[in-house]
Amino acid sequence: MVRQARTLPAIEEIPLGEAGGRVLAANAAADRDFPALPRSARDGFAVRAADLPGALEIIGEVRAGERFPGEVGPHQAVEIMTGAPVPTGADTVVMIEHTRREGNRVLIDTAAERGLAINPRACEAAAHDVLLRAGKRLDYADVALLAATGHARVQVYRRPVVAIVSTGDEIVGIDEIPQEFQIRNSNAWSLATQIARAGGSPHILPVARDTVSDTRESVARGLSADLLLLSGGVSAGKYDVVEKVLAGFGADFYFDRVLIQPGQPLVFGRAAGKFFFGLPGNPSSTMVTFEVFARAALELLAGQEETALHMPLARLTAAMQPRPGLTRFLPARLNADASEVTPVKWRGSGDIPALARANAFLVTDPERAEYAPGDLVRILPK
C-alpha cells in the first residue's frame, strides 16, 4: 500500500562525506573505464606467454602509479607490482613466487596462459556504465565507488520527517520525577533512535493526554510530517481514543490488528494524504512493530527502492515452550558470531531492562509450542 501510493521525496545535493546511509536520488555512472589500462593483479614479472618456460632478460620495473616507457620484446620481462599498468608487449604476469632471479635474468620453469594475473581494461566497469541506481541506500562500499568515479557531491532524497506522538495520562517527560503511578516517556526516544537508524528525521511532539481534544491537536500537528507514529491508545480500553480521533480526520484504516505478540493492536492507515501507524504503548510492542512494519514504510517514503526484513536463523541454547497461535518476538542474546541464541528472562513487554540486555528478538512459529536446544529459530536483530 505504501509502495503504490508513495511519492518520492525532494532531492538535495550533499558532499560525498555526508552521503553514507542516505538514499541515492540519481543514477551514478562510471566516468571512465575501470581499470583504465590493463593492470597487474599480482607482484611478479610481466612477460610474453609465448616465451615460457624460459630464461628472460629483465629490462626494468613498473610500480603502481607509473607507466613503463618501453615495450616487452621476445624473451624479455619487466618486474611489476600489484596494481601497476601492464607494459606494452606483455600478455601475462607470473607471480614472483613462481620465478627465480639470477642477476638481470629471471628463470620461469612453467608455461602460463595469456592473461594470467592481469585485470583487462574495463573488466570492472566500462565508461558510462550505470554503477548505482537511484533508490539505493548508500553503504561504505557505495561511497567508495562514488569516490572512485569522481562524485564529490551526490544527489540524495531528503530524509522524511517522522512525527512521534506518545499518548497517555501516565506519561511524563524524561527530565521529570514521576509519581509511583507514572512512567517516563521512553517510547518517544526509542522510536527516535529507530527512525534515525532507518534514514528518517525524528520529531518528538508533546505527549497527548487521553482525551479526544488533546489527541486531536497532536494528530493535527503530526500529520504535517511525512509519516506519523503514535505510541499507545490503540487498544480497546475506555480511554484509548487514537482510532476515534484518526477517523475524525477521514482516515482510511488498512488494518488495526496483527497476529504477533507483543504488538497485536497495531493500526496502519492514511489521513490527510499522510501515512500513520498507531503503535501499541508497551515498550517492546513499540520497538517490535516499528521494526517489522513501520521501518519498511519509512524506507520506502525515503525513496529507497527495495526494503526487506532481515530475520536469519540461529540455534537455540535452551528449551522454550511458547504459546502457539501468534508469532512471538521474545528478547534474546546472540553470541559473537550470531550462530547461537539464548532467551533473555523478562517480565513482559514493559520490561525495559530485559530489552536492554537483549541484542535480538527470537521469532517463534505460531504453529509450534515447543523448541529444544539446538533447534533453528528465526531472529530479528536489534
KANORKA-V419057 format. One record per pair of residues at least 24 apart in sequence whose ideal C-beta (glycine too) atoms are under 10 Angstrom apart, sorted by sequence separation. I is the first residue (numbers start at 1). GAP is how many residues later the second one is. If there is no record, write none. Layout:
BEGIN
i-><I | I>
gap-><GAP | GAP>
END
This chain:
BEGIN
i-><40 | 48 | 50 | 51 | 62 | 77 | 90 | 91 | 92 | 93 | 124 | 125 | 164 | 201 | 207 | 208 | 209 | 218 | 243 | 246 | 247 | 261 | 262 | 263 | 265 | 314 | 315 | 316 | 317 | 318 | 319 | 330 | 331 | 333 | 334 | 335 | 358 | 39 | 47 | 48 | 50 | 51 | 52 | 62 | 91 | 92 | 93 | 164 | 166 | 200 | 201 | 203 | 205 | 207 | 208 | 215 | 216 | 220 | 240 | 242 | 246 | 249 | 251 | 253 | 260 | 262 | 263 | 264 | 268 | 275 | 313 | 314 | 315 | 316 | 317 | 318 | 331 | 332 | 333 | 334 | 46 | 48 | 51 | 61 | 92 | 93 | 164 | 165 | 200 | 215 | 219 | 223 | 243 | 245 | 246 | 262 | 263 | 266 | 268 | 275 | 312 | 313 | 314 | 315 | 316 | 317 | 331 | 332 | 333 | 334 | 356 | 45 | 48 | 60 | 77 | 79 | 91 | 164 | 200 | 202 | 210 | 214 | 215 | 218 | 219 | 249 | 251 | 261 | 262 | 263 | 266 | 274 | 312 | 314 | 316 | 331 | 332 | 333 | 355 | 47 | 48 | 59 | 62 | 77 | 78 | 90 | 164 | 210 | 211 | 213 | 216 | 217 | 220 | 223 | 237 | 260 | 263 | 266 | 313 | 314 | 330 | 331 | 332 | 334 | 343 | 47 | 48 | 77 | 86 | 162 | 200 | 210 | 212 | 215 | 216 | 219 | 220 | 235 | 236 | 260 | 263 | 268 | 331 | 332 | 333 | 37 | 46 | 47 | 75 | 76 | 162 | 209 | 210 | 211 | 212 | 215 | 216 | 219 | 234 | 235 | 246 | 263 | 330 | 331 | 332 | 45 | 46 | 47 | 77 | 86 | 164 | 210 | 214 | 215 | 234 | 258 | 329 | 330 | 331 | 332 | 342 | 45 | 46 | 86 | 162 | 163 | 195 | 209 | 210 | 212 | 213 | 216 | 219 | 233 | 234 | 246 | 260 | 329 | 330 | 44 | 45 | 46 | 47 | 86 | 162 | 173 | 208 | 212 | 215 | 216 | 234 | 245 | 260 | 328 | 329 | 330 | 340 | 44 | 45 | 46 | 86 | 161 | 162 | 173 | 195 | 208 | 211 | 233 | 242 | 258 | 328 | 329 | 330 | 340 | 343 | 44 | 45 | 82 | 86 | 160 | 172 | 194 | 243 | 258 | 292 | 328 | 329 | 341 | 43 | 44 | 83 | 85 | 159 | 162 | 171 | 212 | 242 | 327 | 328 | 341 | 43 | 44 | 80 | 159 | 162 | 170 | 171 | 192 | 208 | 230 | 242 | 292 | 327 | 328 | 341 | 40 | 42 | 43 | 44 | 46 | 56 | 80 | 160 | 162 | 164 | 165 | 166 | 169 | 171 | 191 | 240 | 255 | 291 | 326 | 327 | 328 | 341 | 42 | 43 | 46 | 159 | 160 | 161 | 162 | 163 | 164 | 165 | 166 | 168 | 169 | 170 | 171 | 242 | 327 | 40 | 42 | 43 | 46 | 47 | 52 | 159 | 160 | 161 | 162 | 163 | 164 | 165 | 166 | 167 | 168 | 169 | 170 | 191 | 288 | 289 | 322 | 324 | 326 | 327 | 39 | 40 | 41 | 42 | 43 | 46 | 48 | 49 | 50 | 51 | 53 | 159 | 160 | 161 | 162 | 163 | 164 | 165 | 166 | 167 | 168 | 169 | 188 | 190 | 228 | 240 | 288 | 323 | 324 | 325 | 338 | 39 | 40 | 41 | 46 | 47 | 48 | 49 | 50 | 52 | 157 | 159 | 161 | 162 | 163 | 165 | 166 | 167 | 168 | 169 | 187 | 228 | 287 | 288 | 320 | 322 | 324 | 325 | 39 | 40 | 46 | 47 | 48 | 49 | 56 | 58 | 156 | 158 | 159 | 165 | 167 | 187 | 188 | 228 | 234 | 235 | 288 | 322 | 323 | 324 | 338 | 39 | 40 | 46 | 47 | 48 | 58 | 167 | 187 | 228 | 234 | 285 | 287 | 320 | 322 | 324 | 325 | 39 | 40 | 41 | 45 | 46 | 47 | 49 | 55 | 58 | 59 | 169 | 186 | 187 | 233 | 234 | 235 | 284 | 324 | 332 | 334 | 39 | 40 | 46 | 47 | 57 | 58 | 185 | 228 | 229 | 230 | 231 | 232 | 233 | 234 | 235 | 284 | 314 | 316 | 322 | 323 | 324 | 37 | 38 | 39 | 40 | 45 | 46 | 47 | 55 | 57 | 58 | 167 | 223 | 227 | 228 | 229 | 230 | 231 | 232 | 233 | 234 | 235 | 284 | 321 | 322 | 330 | 332 | 334 | 35 | 37 | 38 | 44 | 45 | 46 | 56 | 57 | 58 | 167 | 223 | 224 | 226 | 227 | 228 | 229 | 230 | 231 | 232 | 233 | 312 | 314 | 320 | 321 | 322 | 332 | 334 | 36 | 37 | 38 | 44 | 45 | 56 | 57 | 222 | 223 | 225 | 226 | 227 | 228 | 229 | 230 | 231 | 232 | 311 | 320 | 321 | 322 | 329 | 330 | 35 | 38 | 40 | 43 | 44 | 45 | 55 | 56 | 165 | 223 | 224 | 227 | 228 | 229 | 231 | 232 | 235 | 311 | 313 | 320 | 321 | 329 | 332 | 35 | 42 | 44 | 45 | 54 | 55 | 56 | 167 | 220 | 223 | 225 | 230 | 231 | 234 | 319 | 320 | 327 | 329 | 331 | 38 | 40 | 41 | 42 | 43 | 44 | 47 | 54 | 55 | 56 | 165 | 166 | 167 | 219 | 220 | 222 | 223 | 231 | 311 | 319 | 320 | 38 | 40 | 42 | 43 | 44 | 45 | 54 | 55 | 165 | 219 | 223 | 232 | 318 | 319 | 320 | 39 | 41 | 42 | 43 | 44 | 45 | 53 | 54 | 55 | 165 | 222 | 231 | 232 | 309 | 318 | 319 | 38 | 40 | 42 | 44 | 53 | 54 | 163 | 231 | 316 | 318 | 319 | 320 | 42 | 45 | 52 | 53 | 163 | 165 | 316 | 317 | 319 | 51 | 52 | 53 | 54 | 165 | 219 | 229 | 316 | 317 | 320 | 52 | 53 | 163 | 164 | 231 | 315 | 316 | 47 | 52 | 53 | 163 | 219 | 231 | 315 | 316 | 51 | 52 | 162 | 163 | 171 | 229 | 315 | 316 | 45 | 47 | 50 | 51 | 52 | 137 | 163 | 164 | 171 | 229 | 261 | 288 | 315 | 316 | 44 | 49 | 137 | 163 | 170 | 261 | 264 | 284 | 287 | 313 | 314 | 315 | 45 | 49 | 161 | 162 | 163 | 164 | 165 | 166 | 167 | 168 | 263 | 286 | 313 | 314 | 44 | 48 | 49 | 50 | 52 | 161 | 162 | 163 | 164 | 165 | 166 | 167 | 168 | 261 | 262 | 263 | 284 | 285 | 312 | 313 | 314 | 47 | 49 | 160 | 161 | 162 | 163 | 164 | 165 | 166 | 167 | 168 | 229 | 261 | 263 | 284 | 285 | 287 | 313 | 314 | 48 | 49 | 160 | 161 | 162 | 163 | 164 | 165 | 166 | 167 | 259 | 260 | 261 | 262 | 263 | 282 | 283 | 284 | 311 | 312 | 313 | 49 | 159 | 160 | 161 | 162 | 163 | 164 | 165 | 166 | 167 | 227 | 259 | 260 | 261 | 262 | 282 | 283 | 284 | 288 | 311 | 312 | 314 | 158 | 165 | 229 | 258 | 259 | 260 | 261 | 262 | 281 | 282 | 283 | 284 | 287 | 311 | 312 | 47 | 229 | 258 | 260 | 261 | 280 | 281 | 282 | 283 | 292 | 310 | 311 | 312 | 169 | 227 | 282 | 284 | 291 | 310 | 311 | 46 | 168 | 227 | 283 | 284 | 292 | 309 | 310 | 44 | 46 | 167 | 168 | 226 | 283 | 44 | 167 | 288 | 42 | 43 | 167 | 227 | 284 | 287 | 41 | 42 | 167 | 226 | 227 | 288 | 41 | 42 | 226 | 38 | 40 | 41 | 165 | 284 | 40 | 41 | 167 | 39 | 40 | 38 | 39 | 38 | 39 | 37 | 38 | 39 | 37 | 38 | 35 | 37 | 38 | 39 | 34 | 35 | 36 | 37 | 38 | 35 | 36 | 262 | 263 | 33 | 34 | 35 | 262 | 33 | 34 | 35 | 191 | 261 | 262 | 292 | 33 | 34 | 35 | 291 | 32 | 33 | 34 | 35 | 291 | 33 | 34 | 36 | 291 | 30 | 33 | 34 | 187 | 194 | 198 | 288 | 32 | 33 | 34 | 187 | 190 | 194 | 198 | 287 | 30 | 31 | 32 | 33 | 187 | 190 | 193 | 197 | 200 | 30 | 32 | 33 | 34 | 187 | 191 | 195 | 200 | 287 | 29 | 30 | 31 | 32 | 33 | 187 | 190 | 191 | 194 | 198 | 199 | 29 | 30 | 31 | 34 | 186 | 190 | 194 | 198 | 29 | 30 | 183 | 187 | 188 | 197 | 198 | 200 | 29 | 30 | 187 | 191 | 195 | 198 | 199 | 200 | 262 | 29 | 30 | 183 | 186 | 187 | 190 | 194 | 195 | 198 | 199 | 29 | 30 | 194 | 198 | 200 | 201 | 28 | 29 | 199 | 200 | 27 | 28 | 29 | 187 | 191 | 195 | 199 | 260 | 261 | 27 | 28 | 194 | 198 | 199 | 260 | 27 | 28 | 199 | 261 | 26 | 27 | 28 | 198 | 260 | 26 | 27 | 259 | 24 | 26 | 27 | 28 | 24 | 25 | 27 | 198 | 24 | 25 | 28 | 171 | 23 | 24 | 25 | 34 | 163 | 165 | 167 | 170 | 23 | 24 | 23 | 24 | 163 | 165 | 166 | 168 | 22 | 23 | 24 | 28 | 34 | 167 | 22 | 23 | 30 | 34 | 160 | 162 | 164 | 166 | 21 | 22 | 20 | 21 | 28 | 31 | 32 | 20 | 21 | 24 | 28 | 30 | 31 | 32 | 19 | 20 | 21 | 30 | 31 | 20 | 22 | 29 | 30 | 31 | 166 | 22 | 28 | 16 | 20 | 21 | 24 | 28 | 29 | 11 | 19 | 20 | 28 | 19 | 18 | 26 | 8 | 17 | 28 | 8 | 16 | 19 | 24 | 28 | 19 | 26 | 27 | 25 | 26 | 16 | 17 | 24 | 25 | 26 | 16 | 24 | 25 | 26 | 19 | 22 | 24 | 25 | 162 | 22 | 23 | 24 | 25 | 16 | 19 | 22 | 23 | 16 | 17 | 18 | 19 | 21 | 22 | 23 | 162 | 16 | 17 | 18 | 19 | 22 | 23 | 162 | 15 | 16 | 17 | 19 | 22 | 23 | 160 | 15 | 16 | 18 | 21 | 160 | 14 | 15 | 159 | 160 | 162 | 13 | 14 | 160 | 161 | 162 | 13 | 14 | 160 | 12 | 13 | 14 | 159 | 160 | 12 | 13 | 159 | 160 | 11 | 12 | 157 | 158 | 159 | 11 | 12 | 157 | 158 | 11 | 12 | 156 | 157 | 9 | 10 | 11 | 12 | 156 | 157 | 9 | 10 | 8 | 9 | 8 | 9 | 9 | 9 | 6 | 137 | 190 | 186 | 135 | 137 | 187 | 190 | 137 | 186 | 135 | 136 | 137 | 183 | 135 | 136 | 137 | 184 | 134 | 135 | 136 | 137 | 183 | 186 | 135 | 136 | 137 | 134 | 135 | 133 | 21 | 21 | 23 | 21 | 22 | 21 | 194 | 9 | 7 | 6 | 2 | 1 | 2 | 1 | 1 | 5 | 2 | 7 | 1 | 1 | 2 | 5 | 1 | 6 | 5 | 2 | 1 | 23 | 25 | 23 | 24 | 22 | 23 | 24 | 22 | 23 | 24 | 23 | 6 | 2 | 8 | 9 | 11 | 3 | 8 | 9 | 10 | 2 | 3 | 6 | 7 | 8 | 9 | 2 | 5 | 6 | 8 | 1 | 2 | 6 | 7 | 2 | 3 | 6 | 2 | 3 | 2 | 3 | 3 | 2>
gap-><24 | 24 | 24 | 24 | 24 | 24 | 24 | 24 | 24 | 24 | 24 | 24 | 24 | 24 | 24 | 24 | 24 | 24 | 24 | 24 | 24 | 24 | 24 | 24 | 24 | 24 | 24 | 24 | 24 | 24 | 24 | 24 | 24 | 24 | 24 | 24 | 24 | 25 | 25 | 25 | 25 | 25 | 25 | 25 | 25 | 25 | 25 | 25 | 25 | 25 | 25 | 25 | 25 | 25 | 25 | 25 | 25 | 25 | 25 | 25 | 25 | 25 | 25 | 25 | 25 | 25 | 25 | 25 | 25 | 25 | 25 | 25 | 25 | 25 | 25 | 25 | 25 | 25 | 25 | 25 | 26 | 26 | 26 | 26 | 26 | 26 | 26 | 26 | 26 | 26 | 26 | 26 | 26 | 26 | 26 | 26 | 26 | 26 | 26 | 26 | 26 | 26 | 26 | 26 | 26 | 26 | 26 | 26 | 26 | 26 | 26 | 27 | 27 | 27 | 27 | 27 | 27 | 27 | 27 | 27 | 27 | 27 | 27 | 27 | 27 | 27 | 27 | 27 | 27 | 27 | 27 | 27 | 27 | 27 | 27 | 27 | 27 | 27 | 27 | 28 | 28 | 28 | 28 | 28 | 28 | 28 | 28 | 28 | 28 | 28 | 28 | 28 | 28 | 28 | 28 | 28 | 28 | 28 | 28 | 28 | 28 | 28 | 28 | 28 | 28 | 29 | 29 | 29 | 29 | 29 | 29 | 29 | 29 | 29 | 29 | 29 | 29 | 29 | 29 | 29 | 29 | 29 | 29 | 29 | 29 | 30 | 30 | 30 | 30 | 30 | 30 | 30 | 30 | 30 | 30 | 30 | 30 | 30 | 30 | 30 | 30 | 30 | 30 | 30 | 30 | 31 | 31 | 31 | 31 | 31 | 31 | 31 | 31 | 31 | 31 | 31 | 31 | 31 | 31 | 31 | 31 | 32 | 32 | 32 | 32 | 32 | 32 | 32 | 32 | 32 | 32 | 32 | 32 | 32 | 32 | 32 | 32 | 32 | 32 | 33 | 33 | 33 | 33 | 33 | 33 | 33 | 33 | 33 | 33 | 33 | 33 | 33 | 33 | 33 | 33 | 33 | 33 | 34 | 34 | 34 | 34 | 34 | 34 | 34 | 34 | 34 | 34 | 34 | 34 | 34 | 34 | 34 | 34 | 34 | 34 | 35 | 35 | 35 | 35 | 35 | 35 | 35 | 35 | 35 | 35 | 35 | 35 | 35 | 36 | 36 | 36 | 36 | 36 | 36 | 36 | 36 | 36 | 36 | 36 | 36 | 37 | 37 | 37 | 37 | 37 | 37 | 37 | 37 | 37 | 37 | 37 | 37 | 37 | 37 | 37 | 38 | 38 | 38 | 38 | 38 | 38 | 38 | 38 | 38 | 38 | 38 | 38 | 38 | 38 | 38 | 38 | 38 | 38 | 38 | 38 | 38 | 38 | 39 | 39 | 39 | 39 | 39 | 39 | 39 | 39 | 39 | 39 | 39 | 39 | 39 | 39 | 39 | 39 | 39 | 40 | 40 | 40 | 40 | 40 | 40 | 40 | 40 | 40 | 40 | 40 | 40 | 40 | 40 | 40 | 40 | 40 | 40 | 40 | 40 | 40 | 40 | 40 | 40 | 40 | 41 | 41 | 41 | 41 | 41 | 41 | 41 | 41 | 41 | 41 | 41 | 41 | 41 | 41 | 41 | 41 | 41 | 41 | 41 | 41 | 41 | 41 | 41 | 41 | 41 | 41 | 41 | 41 | 41 | 41 | 41 | 42 | 42 | 42 | 42 | 42 | 42 | 42 | 42 | 42 | 42 | 42 | 42 | 42 | 42 | 42 | 42 | 42 | 42 | 42 | 42 | 42 | 42 | 42 | 42 | 42 | 42 | 42 | 43 | 43 | 43 | 43 | 43 | 43 | 43 | 43 | 43 | 43 | 43 | 43 | 43 | 43 | 43 | 43 | 43 | 43 | 43 | 43 | 43 | 43 | 43 | 44 | 44 | 44 | 44 | 44 | 44 | 44 | 44 | 44 | 44 | 44 | 44 | 44 | 44 | 44 | 44 | 45 | 45 | 45 | 45 | 45 | 45 | 45 | 45 | 45 | 45 | 45 | 45 | 45 | 45 | 45 | 45 | 45 | 45 | 45 | 45 | 46 | 46 | 46 | 46 | 46 | 46 | 46 | 46 | 46 | 46 | 46 | 46 | 46 | 46 | 46 | 46 | 46 | 46 | 46 | 46 | 46 | 47 | 47 | 47 | 47 | 47 | 47 | 47 | 47 | 47 | 47 | 47 | 47 | 47 | 47 | 47 | 47 | 47 | 47 | 47 | 47 | 47 | 47 | 47 | 47 | 47 | 47 | 47 | 48 | 48 | 48 | 48 | 48 | 48 | 48 | 48 | 48 | 48 | 48 | 48 | 48 | 48 | 48 | 48 | 48 | 48 | 48 | 48 | 48 | 48 | 48 | 48 | 48 | 48 | 48 | 49 | 49 | 49 | 49 | 49 | 49 | 49 | 49 | 49 | 49 | 49 | 49 | 49 | 49 | 49 | 49 | 49 | 49 | 49 | 49 | 49 | 49 | 49 | 50 | 50 | 50 | 50 | 50 | 50 | 50 | 50 | 50 | 50 | 50 | 50 | 50 | 50 | 50 | 50 | 50 | 50 | 50 | 50 | 50 | 50 | 50 | 51 | 51 | 51 | 51 | 51 | 51 | 51 | 51 | 51 | 51 | 51 | 51 | 51 | 51 | 51 | 51 | 51 | 51 | 51 | 52 | 52 | 52 | 52 | 52 | 52 | 52 | 52 | 52 | 52 | 52 | 52 | 52 | 52 | 52 | 52 | 52 | 52 | 52 | 52 | 52 | 53 | 53 | 53 | 53 | 53 | 53 | 53 | 53 | 53 | 53 | 53 | 53 | 53 | 53 | 53 | 54 | 54 | 54 | 54 | 54 | 54 | 54 | 54 | 54 | 54 | 54 | 54 | 54 | 54 | 54 | 54 | 55 | 55 | 55 | 55 | 55 | 55 | 55 | 55 | 55 | 55 | 55 | 55 | 56 | 56 | 56 | 56 | 56 | 56 | 56 | 56 | 56 | 57 | 57 | 57 | 57 | 57 | 57 | 57 | 57 | 57 | 57 | 58 | 58 | 58 | 58 | 58 | 58 | 58 | 59 | 59 | 59 | 59 | 59 | 59 | 59 | 59 | 60 | 60 | 60 | 60 | 60 | 60 | 60 | 60 | 61 | 61 | 61 | 61 | 61 | 61 | 61 | 61 | 61 | 61 | 61 | 61 | 61 | 61 | 62 | 62 | 62 | 62 | 62 | 62 | 62 | 62 | 62 | 62 | 62 | 62 | 63 | 63 | 63 | 63 | 63 | 63 | 63 | 63 | 63 | 63 | 63 | 63 | 63 | 63 | 64 | 64 | 64 | 64 | 64 | 64 | 64 | 64 | 64 | 64 | 64 | 64 | 64 | 64 | 64 | 64 | 64 | 64 | 64 | 64 | 64 | 65 | 65 | 65 | 65 | 65 | 65 | 65 | 65 | 65 | 65 | 65 | 65 | 65 | 65 | 65 | 65 | 65 | 65 | 65 | 66 | 66 | 66 | 66 | 66 | 66 | 66 | 66 | 66 | 66 | 66 | 66 | 66 | 66 | 66 | 66 | 66 | 66 | 66 | 66 | 66 | 67 | 67 | 67 | 67 | 67 | 67 | 67 | 67 | 67 | 67 | 67 | 67 | 67 | 67 | 67 | 67 | 67 | 67 | 67 | 67 | 67 | 67 | 68 | 68 | 68 | 68 | 68 | 68 | 68 | 68 | 68 | 68 | 68 | 68 | 68 | 68 | 68 | 69 | 69 | 69 | 69 | 69 | 69 | 69 | 69 | 69 | 69 | 69 | 69 | 69 | 70 | 70 | 70 | 70 | 70 | 70 | 70 | 71 | 71 | 71 | 71 | 71 | 71 | 71 | 71 | 72 | 72 | 72 | 72 | 72 | 72 | 73 | 73 | 73 | 74 | 74 | 74 | 74 | 74 | 74 | 75 | 75 | 75 | 75 | 75 | 75 | 76 | 76 | 76 | 77 | 77 | 77 | 77 | 77 | 78 | 78 | 78 | 79 | 79 | 80 | 80 | 81 | 81 | 82 | 82 | 82 | 83 | 83 | 84 | 84 | 84 | 84 | 85 | 85 | 85 | 85 | 85 | 86 | 86 | 86 | 86 | 87 | 87 | 87 | 87 | 88 | 88 | 88 | 88 | 88 | 88 | 88 | 89 | 89 | 89 | 89 | 90 | 90 | 90 | 90 | 90 | 91 | 91 | 91 | 91 | 92 | 92 | 92 | 92 | 92 | 92 | 92 | 93 | 93 | 93 | 93 | 93 | 93 | 93 | 93 | 94 | 94 | 94 | 94 | 94 | 94 | 94 | 94 | 94 | 95 | 95 | 95 | 95 | 95 | 95 | 95 | 95 | 95 | 96 | 96 | 96 | 96 | 96 | 96 | 96 | 96 | 96 | 96 | 96 | 97 | 97 | 97 | 97 | 97 | 97 | 97 | 97 | 98 | 98 | 98 | 98 | 98 | 98 | 98 | 98 | 99 | 99 | 99 | 99 | 99 | 99 | 99 | 99 | 99 | 100 | 100 | 100 | 100 | 100 | 100 | 100 | 100 | 100 | 100 | 101 | 101 | 101 | 101 | 101 | 101 | 102 | 102 | 102 | 102 | 103 | 103 | 103 | 103 | 103 | 103 | 103 | 103 | 103 | 104 | 104 | 104 | 104 | 104 | 104 | 105 | 105 | 105 | 105 | 106 | 106 | 106 | 106 | 106 | 107 | 107 | 107 | 108 | 108 | 108 | 108 | 109 | 109 | 109 | 109 | 110 | 110 | 110 | 110 | 111 | 111 | 111 | 111 | 111 | 111 | 111 | 111 | 112 | 112 | 113 | 113 | 113 | 113 | 113 | 113 | 114 | 114 | 114 | 114 | 114 | 114 | 115 | 115 | 115 | 115 | 115 | 115 | 115 | 115 | 116 | 116 | 117 | 117 | 117 | 117 | 117 | 118 | 118 | 118 | 118 | 118 | 118 | 118 | 119 | 119 | 119 | 119 | 119 | 120 | 120 | 120 | 120 | 120 | 120 | 121 | 121 | 122 | 122 | 122 | 122 | 122 | 122 | 123 | 123 | 123 | 123 | 124 | 125 | 125 | 126 | 126 | 126 | 127 | 127 | 127 | 127 | 127 | 128 | 128 | 128 | 129 | 129 | 130 | 130 | 130 | 130 | 130 | 131 | 131 | 131 | 131 | 132 | 132 | 132 | 132 | 132 | 133 | 133 | 133 | 133 | 134 | 134 | 134 | 134 | 135 | 135 | 135 | 135 | 135 | 135 | 135 | 135 | 136 | 136 | 136 | 136 | 136 | 136 | 136 | 137 | 137 | 137 | 137 | 137 | 137 | 137 | 138 | 138 | 138 | 138 | 138 | 139 | 139 | 139 | 139 | 139 | 140 | 140 | 140 | 140 | 140 | 141 | 141 | 141 | 142 | 142 | 142 | 142 | 142 | 143 | 143 | 143 | 143 | 144 | 144 | 144 | 144 | 144 | 145 | 145 | 145 | 145 | 146 | 146 | 146 | 146 | 147 | 147 | 147 | 147 | 147 | 147 | 148 | 148 | 149 | 149 | 150 | 150 | 151 | 152 | 154 | 162 | 162 | 164 | 165 | 165 | 165 | 165 | 166 | 166 | 167 | 167 | 167 | 167 | 168 | 168 | 168 | 168 | 169 | 169 | 169 | 169 | 169 | 169 | 170 | 170 | 170 | 171 | 171 | 172 | 175 | 176 | 176 | 177 | 177 | 178 | 188 | 217 | 219 | 220 | 225 | 251 | 252 | 253 | 254 | 265 | 266 | 266 | 267 | 268 | 268 | 268 | 269 | 269 | 270 | 273 | 274 | 276 | 278 | 279 | 279 | 280 | 280 | 280 | 281 | 281 | 281 | 282 | 291 | 292 | 292 | 292 | 292 | 293 | 293 | 293 | 293 | 294 | 294 | 294 | 294 | 294 | 294 | 295 | 295 | 295 | 295 | 296 | 296 | 296 | 296 | 297 | 297 | 297 | 298 | 298 | 299 | 302 | 304 | 305>
END
